[in-house]
Amino acid sequence: MIERFREFAAKHGLFARNDKLIVGFSGGADSTCLLHLLACERFDLIAAHLSHGQRESAENDLQFCAEFAESLGVPFRFERVSVPNIAAERKIGIEEAGREARYAFFKKIAAENPGSLIVTAHTADDLVETVFLNLARGAGTNGMIGIPVVRGSIVRPLLFARRSETIEYCERHNLAYLSDECNQDRTFARVRARLELVPAFESLHPGAFESLLRAVNIIRSDNEVLDGLTRLFLEAARIRSNSPLAFLSERVENRYHLDRLASTPLPILRRIIRAAAKHFGADLNYDQTFALTHAIQTSSPISITSESSRCVVEIGARYMSVRNPAPAEPFDLPLDPHSGAAHDGWRIEPNAAAENGLLSARIHYQHGERLRARSYRPGDRMVPVGKTRETKLKDLFDANRICREIRSRVPVIADDAGPIWVPGVAIAARSRHESGPESAVCLQFRPESTDSTV
């Protein structure tokens, strides 16, 4: 298996020798096989175990996993949660609650180890089960891919292997592993797919399982081409903003030329609509996507809110608007003149070469006072440069046509006396004074990341 493992990882460029890998480790045969393979390859590892609080043996399972990781010389991290409580609180199924809890745990560890990758032990059996489940629920080509080999910082290097092969690997290397009685509980749809649907499918024709895997790989390759075309059409239809705060507005709303969308081939148009909503973390269902494509093709006004309420898609007379209707949570951060501050997609940093402009400022403030980067507050005021009278920030926002959602995201730079600079909007006249015991700092406001998303 080790050679196939290496070939699969190399083919898909899953990880480099110096990558830190956070391995999801339940103690089952699949994750035990994966952790052992990676340890034998001498990768820099962290074994991450989430105790779901569903089994009486949970504490024994945790102890087993900790001891196995220690035997390999692999650092071990664990966390306890109650998946049933999470499912009840969020009104979602047990399987979905468990999946969300696991990835939240893995991502927390990844955030503590910048540049690390999350590695899970999904096998070819998991992939095929997922394809069947997706088809049963309703799926297009994305659903027929099943489980992607790579999704962001998450990689799955065992998708080439059958579950029987991971068990055989463990037995051949005398590796003990845990068995989960939930894997026999037919109340779960995945278990029924595993125990009933997959065997029935395999009985239809010799090599049926491998044939399905080949079909998945073909669809995945075709999908990559279609995704590339979708990005090209999406960018061609996108209406770009000339505002200095465009990178913030794009986190709130994107607009697309309706005439260009209407001339887009239907398979690509459907993907464009879903991708535009996905930018805001929303998934549109088939009926919503169909209604929006019909509205675009017939120039019919329509407004649809995603099931998660994470985005609203509106078809107007000239453009399609896709926006996040929720204001940002209030924030109040210390602004260190030497290291700056960052939050929700933006960064303020010292830049000695910065000149006074819309996104940069040389600020004079009283020595010893603290600078803050905080949310706009009703009643905030300043005397802007070039003015002699105090003006409400609300009026300055209105004058610059800055909507409510952006107002909640753009930082207000303030000292103890109040607002002193709002990037892209105004700077206080008092910040230009250079008399008395003052300090000065040159600041630049910019996107936290230049990566393009939609």
C-alpha positions, 0 to 999 in steps of 0.5 A, a space after each residue: 500500500 505504501 507505494 500506491 499511497 506515495 503515487 496518489 499523494 504525488 499525483 495530486 500534490 497533496 503535501 510537501 516533505 516539510 508540511 505539518 499535517 494534522 491527522 484526524 484520528 478516531 482510532 478506527 482502521 482507516 485513521 490508524 492506517 493513515 497515521 501509521 503510514 504518515 509516521 513511517 514516512 516521517 512527516 511532522 504530525 499532530 494526531 487530533 481526536 475528537 471525543 463525540 460523547 456518544 459512546 460509553 467507551 468514549 474515554 477508553 477510546 480516547 486513552 487508546 488513541 493517545 497511547 497509539 499516537 505516543 507509541 509512534 512518537 506523534 503529538 496528540 491533541 484531543 477535545 470532548 464535545 457532546 454531538 447529540 447536544 450540538 445536533 439538538 441545539 442546531 436542529 441538525 442530524 447527528 452525522 452532520 453535527 459530528 462532521 461540523 464538530 470534527 472540522 471545527 476542532 481540526 481547524 482550531 488546531 490548524 489556526 494554531 499551526 499556520 500553513 498546516 494541512 488537515 488530513 482525513 482518512 476517507 477511503 474509496 468506500 466513503 467516496 462511493 457511499 457519498 456519491 449514492 447519498 448525494 444522488 438520492 438527495 439530488 445532485 449535479 456533477 459536483 455531488 457526483 464527485 463525492 468527496 474531493 481529494 483536496 478542498 482548501 487546506 483539507 487533503 484525503 490521501 486514502 481515497 485510492 484505497 478500499 476499506 478492506 485494504 486499510 483493515 488488511 494493512 492494520 492486521 499485517 502490521 499488527 496494529 490494534 484499532 477500534 470498532 464503532 458499533 454505530 457503523 452497524 446502526 441502520 438508522 443512519 442513511 450512510 450505514 444503509 448505503 454501506 451495508 445494503 446499497 453498495 453490496 447490491 451495486 457491486 453484485 450487478 457486474 464484476 468490477 462495478 465498484 471500480 467502474 464507478 470510481 473511474 466515472 467519478 474521476 472522469 466527472 472530476 476532470 470535466 468538472 475542473 474544466 467547467 469550473 475554469 470556464 465558470 470563473 472566466 464567465 463570472 469575471 467577465 460579467 462582474 461589475 467592478 467598483 471604483 471605490 477605494 473600499 471595493 475590497 470591503 464591498 466585495 465581502 458584502 455585495 457583488 453585482 453582475 451584468 444581466 445581459 452578459 449572464 443572459 448570453 451565457 450557456 445554461 450549464 455555465 449560468 447555473 454554476 455562476 449563480 451557485 458560485 456567486 452565492 457560495 462566495 458568501 457561504 450559501 448553498 442554493 438548492 435546485 429550485 432556487 437555481 432554476 428560478 434564478 436562471 429562468 429570471 435571467 433568461 426572461 429578464 424577470 425581477 426576482 429575489 431569493 434568500 438562501 436557506 441559511 439566510 447567508 445571502 440574497 440573490 436579486 435579479 433587477 433590470 440591469 444586473 444580478 445582485 448577490 449580497 450578504 444581508 447581515 451586518 458585521 459584529 462590532 469590534 474594538 481592537 488595540 492599534 499598535 503603531 508598530 505592528 498595526 491591526 487586522 480584522 475580517 479581511 482588512 489590515 492596518 499596518 505602519 508604512 513610513 512611505 505612506 502619504 495622506 490619501 484615501 487609504 493611507 494617513 499620517 496621524 498625529 495624536 497625543 503622546 501616551 494616548 491609545 489608538 483603537 481600530 473599532 466599529 462605527 458607533 452612532 453619534 461618532 463625529 469629527 472635524 474633517 480636514 478642510 472643514 471647520 465644523 464638526 460632522 457626524 460620521 453618518 453624514 460622511 458615510 452618506 456623502 460617500 454612498 457607503 451602505 450600512 453593511 460596509 459601515 459596520 465593517 470599515 474601521 474607525 481609527 480613534 484615540 481617547 478624544 474620538 475618531 481620527 481617521 476613517 479609511 476611504 472616508 475622511 481624516 480629522 483635521 486635528 490629526 494634522 497638528 504638529 505642536 505639543 507633546 505628540 506622536 506621529 504614525 504613518 498607516 496604510 489600510 489594505 486587504 488582509 489577503 489579495 487572493 481572489 475568491 469570486 
